[in-house]
Amino acid sequence: MKILVLNGPNLNFLGIRERGVYGSRDYESLTEMLKKGAAERDVQLELFQSNSEGGIIDRLQQAYFDRVDGIIINPGAYTHYSYAIRDALASIVCPVIEVHISNVHKREEFRHTSVTAPVCTGQIVGLGLEGYLLAMDALLGMAAQEEVQ
Ligand code: DQA
């Protein structure tokens, strides 16, 4: 099972940015946690982070050609307004889980809208960095379900 974890703008600044909101663990500890989680679950993991919209879209299109089995995406602030990322996600055939570290619904009003979530399979919000592992388990569960059908 091949899973791509894609993080958008400013997520490389975890541990530095708004620690009261996102916690003190940095991007590297997120990637270490994901690598360990993937190894334990026998998942082939691809990690990508970009601060640019085009970089995210190019990586999503690459995932199509790479035939990844599932995608976990945190589009950062692009969540709230990027129709271009939404269109890229809409053309993806594998399951996609959108993750937000913080509970966006408890925050500023502009964060309450996700233009990307309607074209994703599901969304995990406000459960911290562990949300990414929960998303990984959800993708594994879906793949196992596919196999029995
Ligand atoms: C975020 C929430 C977004 O509103 C914000 O712009 C981010 C991070 C989260 O993970 O909670 O960059 O996606």
Residues whose N, C-alpha, C, O or C-beta is under 5 A from the ligand:
A	BS01	DQA	P9 N10 N74 G76 A77 V99 H100 I101 S102 R111
